[in-house]
Amino acid sequence: MPPEENMEQNELGTKRIPPLVMKMAFPLIIAQLVNGLYNIVDRIYLGHLEGAGAEILTGVGITYPVILLITAFSNLIGNGGGPLAAIRLGQKETRKAEEILTVSATSLVVLSLLLMAVFYAVKTPLIYLFGASQRTFIHADSYLSIYLLGTPFVLLTLGLNPFISAQGKTTMSMLTVVIGAAANIILDPVFIFVFDMGAAGAAIATVISQMISGIYVVAFLSSRHSTMRLDIRKPVIRKKILLPIISLGVSPFIMSATEAAINIAFNTRLQSLGGDMAVGTMTIFSSILTFINMPITGMNQAITPLVSYNFGAALNERVRSIYRFAAAVELSYTLLASLLCNILPGIVIGLFTTDEALISYAIPYMKFFITGMSVFGLQCSAQNTFLGLGQARISLFLAIFRKIILLIPLVYILSATPLGITGVFLAESISDATAATVTSAVFLATLPGILRKGAPKP
């Protein structure tokens, strides 16, 4: 192992927590913000098209559940394999970490091909299920038909990036995302405006950008600069290695997959109550929420391998310190983001559309949708610390609790009352606040026992 890699690995277990977390988190936060621009920039550009901009924006937004499901499968492997590899690195078992990486990469390729086949087979009924009208279907179908071609690149980029972060190489992890997102920002206006291709142009720009990122991340992990090396000449899937990956990854998988289910519930309910205008409002709100969540995701991508490494090295007090620092930072951030959206709703909504009718329609609903986000930082910091500790069952329960047990039923229950459309948006805030409280309580109650038991031996 080269000297600089020894230094990076040793830092994970020795450097003071606040500067170490921020050193690792900063590039990952930048990477997540830029990565979020893949879909958000598409929506911003499309929402500012003259004439049918709001209609095209709504159509592309309807495809979001498919994008979430594809992301979910990358999380199943990447967020399961990444922490396990980090634990092995903490235990100085580099060869076992490489086995986890190879099995994960092979699984991602196989999954991507299966997902493409399934989504192409059921594309049309899915789009209508997700809340499309006759007017918005054509834009949704145009975007999704092209976007699906980039599925292998999406899974490889998102699914393998946690293995770069697990090595402490967060700047490189950032670069793998930034180069693709930068390409998308440049290519979007070319295909959308210059070639006048609308939704199809946005999808083409996205696929090209995803391909660039996917090639880059595979090239790095296959190079001598990576602590654990990916040998693309020896693809393999081993049940003994894959099952623990899936067991740990099922929680982040469900967190993403249930976002798709939630999006479907939101859109179908809003379509029946308020039509395309209500669905367009949810498209904007989900874009705002995605952007707010990007820095939190970057922070969590930093703390998860840090927790895993120190847990594997039996440095329990450092594990506690990492959680406390992350919780303080993330709670402060979500409080500030929620406050900003409540004070300046028109300005925030106006970033995504110039349609005055849509802006006026959406403003009154912002406070009902976003206020619960104020304490969401507590949910995220505890949830991802559980992941770093390898606690698949607890993490899975908490993921199901917020979205399946709370949010989806609340969407239908509250919207059936006199609240109507307001109830749909209010359901998000109630579930966010409740889940944050319950998750924090469960975490504080179970952490001492988990640390006493220690990490499993290789």
Secondary structure, 3 states (H helix, E strand, C coil): CCHHHHHHHHHHHHCCHHHHHHHHHHHHHHHHHHHHHHHHHHHHHHHCCCCCHHHHHHHHHHCHHHHHHHHHHHHHHHHHHHHHHHHHHHCCCHHHHHHHHHHHHHHHHHHHHHHHHHHHHCHHHHHHHCCCCHHHHHHHHHHHHHHHHHHHHHHHHHHHHHHHHCCCCHHHHHHHHHHHHHHHHHHHHHHHHHCCCHHHHHHHHHHHHHHHHHHHHHHHHCCCCCCCCCCCCCCCCCHHHHHHHHHHHHHHHHHHHHHHHHHHHHHHHHHHHHHHHHHHHHHHHHHHHHHHHHHHHHHHHHHHHHHHHHHHCCCHHHHHHHHHHHHHHHHHHHHHHHHHHHHCHHHHHHCCCCCHHHHHHHHHHHHHHHHHHHHHHHHHHHHHHHHHCCCHHHHHHHHHHHHHHHHHHHHHHHHCCCCCHHHHHHHHHHHHHHHHHHHHHHHHHHHHHHHHHCCCCC
